[in-house]
Structures are given as C-alpha cells and as structure tokens.
Amino acid sequence: MNRFEEIFQILSSDSKDDKIKVLESLSQTNNPEIIRKIISKLDDPEIAVRGEAFSSLLLNENKISEFLIQSLRSVNKNIKAFSALVLANRVDRDAIPTLELLTKDPSGMVRSFALGGLGYLCSSKSSTVIRNCFEDEVLQVRKSALEAFFKIGGQILPNEFERLTNDDELKFLIKNYKKKCNGPGGI
C-alpha cells in the first residue's frame, strides 16, 4: 500500500487518534484529492477530528482556496459552515461573494458562520446583505449579523434599532457596542 492509499484508509477509518495524527501531518499538502478528503473531515462524527481538519486547512500555506470555495457549495452544513470559517481566517477575500450567498442558506448555522466570515473579512461592501439578516428567524443569525455589521462600521438606523432592541440579547450587543464606540469614559 502506498502512502496516498494509507492516508485515505486511515481518514476513512473509525480510529479518532489515527485520523488526528494523519491530519496533523497533512497541513502542507497540495494534493487536490487529499485536500478534498481533509475538507470532508470537517463533518467527521468526532469533534476532535473536525478540529484537526480545520487546523490543517487553516495552517496550509498552499493555494487551496479554490477547494475551500467549492466546498461552500456542499450539501453538508458542517462542511459549508467550517469551510466559511477557514476561508475567513485565511483572510481570503475571494470567498466574499459565496459567503454572501450563504447568508440565505437553509441552515441557521451556515448563515451565522457566513455572517461571521463577512464580519471577520470586514466586507463593508456586504453591508446590505448583512443588514438583510437583521430579520432572520434565528436569534443566533441575527446576533451574527449585528456583530458583522458593527465590525464593518455599519450604523443602525432608527427603525432598525427599535426592532432589534425588542430582544434582550440583541439589546445587550448594541449597548456594549455603543460603550466601545464612546470610549472608556475617562482615564
């Protein structure tokens, strides 16, 4: 069995420790098939394996953005959501158009992670897309939208302020943001 086959066999096995060990060794691979296999491990049943796959992709200094952006079109919510975070943490601005599309994904987790990515990338050109998520049915998505909006320097409109402050958690976020903007109040 060659090394490539061995990697695939281990990553397809049930052994959490073996998968983690192999993923640790793959952080600089540029093999497209192995990169796709690593991306598939973002949906592993073991959270530690998902974390190691995330780390391996994040630390990879090769040009793997194309594979990560393609994975944003996956049917799997974990693969889409975690790929969005990897792209954002790699500061990959080419992912912005696809992240914007993911703000309309059926999964609240995917929408929330996409918004987090847009905020992390400080995508001010996404302000309308982000603002549209203020009305999302899922509280976590609304919170992510508000946090992303503040990160890009967005200003809450008076009519939005009234709607957003109907929820205690969102009211808390807005209040804390205003405190940050107004400074520490004296030194």
C-alpha positions in Angstrom: 0.0 0.0 0.0 1.4 3.4 -0.9 1.3 6.5 1.3 -1.7 8.0 -0.5 -3.8 4.9 -0.1 -2.7 4.6 3.6 -3.8 8.2 4.2 -7.2 7.6 2.7 -7.6 4.3 4.6 -6.8 6.0 7.9 -9.0 9.0 7.3 -11.9 6.6 6.4 -11.4 4.5 9.5 -13.1 4.8 12.9 -9.8 5.5 14.8 -10.0 9.0 16.1 -6.4 9.1 17.2 -5.1 7.8 13.9 -7.1 10.3 11.9 -5.8 13.1 14.1 -2.2 12.0 13.7 -2.6 11.8 9.9 -4.4 15.2 9.7 -1.5 16.8 11.8 0.9 15.6 9.1 -1.1 17.0 6.2 -1.1 20.7 7.0 1.2 21.5 4.0 -0.2 19.1 1.4 -1.0 20.4 -2.1 -2.5 17.1 -3.3 -6.1 18.0 -4.5 -7.6 14.6 -3.5 -6.1 14.8 -0.1 -7.3 18.4 0.4 -10.8 17.3 -0.6 -10.6 14.4 1.9 -9.4 16.8 4.7 -12.4 19.1 3.9 -14.7 16.1 4.2 -13.4 15.5 7.7 -15.0 18.9 8.7 -18.1 16.7 9.1 -16.4 13.8 11.0 -18.5 12.4 13.9 -15.6 13.2 16.2 -15.3 16.8 17.1 -11.6 16.5 17.7 -11.1 15.2 14.1 -13.2 18.1 12.8 -11.0 20.5 14.8 -7.8 18.9 13.4 -9.1 19.1 9.9 -10.0 22.7 10.4 -6.5 23.4 11.8 -4.8 21.5 8.9 -6.7 23.6 6.3 -6.1 26.8 8.2 -2.3 26.3 8.5 -1.9 25.1 4.9 0.2 27.7 3.1 -0.6 26.3 -0.3 -3.1 27.8 -2.7 -6.1 25.7 -1.5 -8.8 28.5 -1.7 -10.3 27.0 -4.8 -11.1 23.8 -3.0 -12.5 25.6 0.1 -14.7 27.9 -2.0 -16.0 24.8 -3.9 -16.8 23.2 -0.5 -19.1 26.2 0.2 -21.5 24.6 -2.3 -21.6 21.3 -0.4 -24.9 19.9 0.7 -23.4 19.3 4.1 -24.0 22.1 6.6 -20.8 21.4 8.6 -18.6 21.4 5.6 -20.1 24.7 4.4 -20.0 26.4 7.8 -16.5 25.3 8.8 -15.1 26.0 5.3 -16.5 29.5 5.6 -14.6 30.0 8.8 -11.4 28.6 7.4 -11.6 31.0 4.4 -12.3 33.9 6.7 -9.4 33.0 9.0 -7.1 32.7 5.9 -8.3 36.2 5.0 -9.5 35.0 1.6 -11.5 37.9 0.2 -12.2 35.8 -3.0 -14.8 34.0 -0.8 -16.9 37.0 -0.1 -19.4 36.6 -3.0 -20.1 33.0 -2.0 -20.2 33.9 1.7 -22.9 36.5 0.8 -24.9 33.7 -0.9 -24.6 31.5 2.2 -26.5 34.2 4.2 -29.6 32.7 2.6 -28.7 29.0 3.3 -31.5 26.9 4.8 -29.2 26.1 7.8 -29.1 28.8 10.5 -25.6 27.6 11.5 -24.3 28.2 7.9 -26.0 31.6 7.8 -24.4 32.5 11.1 -20.9 31.3 10.1 -21.1 33.1 6.8 -22.0 36.3 8.5 -19.1 35.8 10.9 -16.8 35.4 7.9 -18.1 38.6 6.3 -17.5 40.4 9.5 -14.1 39.0 10.0 -13.1 40.0 6.5 -14.5 43.5 7.2 -16.5 43.3 4.0 -18.1 46.7 4.0 -19.5 46.1 0.5 -21.6 43.4 2.1 -23.5 45.8 4.4 -26.8 45.3 2.6 -26.5 41.5 2.7 -25.7 41.7 6.4 -28.4 44.2 7.1 -31.0 41.9 5.5 -30.2 39.2 8.1 -31.4 41.5 10.9 -34.8 40.0 10.3 -33.7 36.3 10.3 -36.0 33.9 12.2 -32.9 32.5 14.1 -31.7 34.6 17.0 -28.0 33.4 16.6 -28.1 34.6 12.9 -29.4 38.0 14.0 -26.7 38.2 16.6 -24.0 37.3 14.0 -25.5 39.8 11.6 -25.3 42.6 14.2 -21.7 41.7 15.2 -20.7 41.6 11.5 -22.4 44.9 10.9 -20.6 46.5 13.7 -17.2 45.1 12.5 -17.7 46.7 9.1 -18.6 50.0 10.7 -22.3 49.9 9.9 -24.7 52.3 11.6 -28.0 51.1 12.9 -31.0 53.1 11.5 -33.6 54.3 14.0 -36.3 51.9 12.6 -33.9 49.0 12.9 -32.9 50.0 16.4 -36.5 49.7 17.6 -36.9 46.2 16.1 -33.5 45.0 17.2 -33.9 46.1 20.8 -37.1 44.0 21.2 -34.7 41.1 22.0 -32.7 41.3 25.3 -29.6 39.7 23.8 -29.5 42.0 20.8 -30.1 45.0 23.0 -27.1 43.9 25.1 -24.9 43.7 22.0 -26.0 47.1 20.8 -25.4 48.6 24.3 -21.9 47.1 24.5 -21.1 48.3 21.0 -22.1 51.8 21.9 -19.9 51.7 25.1 -16.9 50.7 22.9 -17.5 53.5 20.5 -17.9 56.1 23.2 -14.7 55.0 24.9 -13.9 54.1 28.5 -15.5 57.2 30.0 -12.3 58.7 31.4 -8.9 57.7 32.5 
